[in-house]
Amino acid sequence: FEPLASLVVGVGGSAPRTGHRVHWIQDGPELIGRMTEALRRAGHYAYLETYIYEDGDAGRALREELTAAARRGVEVRVLC
């Protein structure tokens, strides 16, 4: 993932840090599944940044998980 890390740094992002994991996800259903699972495991905070948010099945699933996390006391922030 070194070329990807260089690209992220080149466009002004942070370099990956030791101990972090990178997963290559190629389709929407897998992405939504991983995101909802991460939201279910969130204990302190859940930050979501996205360019596109649509009110379809995937958008509703994420909204429900974000809402459930907030109700559990998780700090939830969304940037679209």
Residue pairs with C-beta under 8 A, 6 or more apart in sequence:
1 16
1 22
1 24
4 22
5 15
5 16
8 14
8 15
8 16
9 15
16 22
23 34
25 31
25 34
28 58
32 58
32 61
32 62
35 48
35 62
35 65
36 61
36 62
36 65
38 46
39 46
39 62
39 65
39 66
39 68
39 69
40 65
40 68
40 69
42 69
42 74
43 74
44 74
44 75
45 74
45 75
45 76
45 77
46 66
46 69
46 74
46 75
46 76
46 77
47 76
47 77
47 78
47 79
48 62
48 66
48 76
48 77
48 78
48 79
49 78
49 79
49 80
50 78
50 79
50 80
51 80
52 80
53 59
53 62
53 78
53 80
66 76
66 78
69 76
70 76
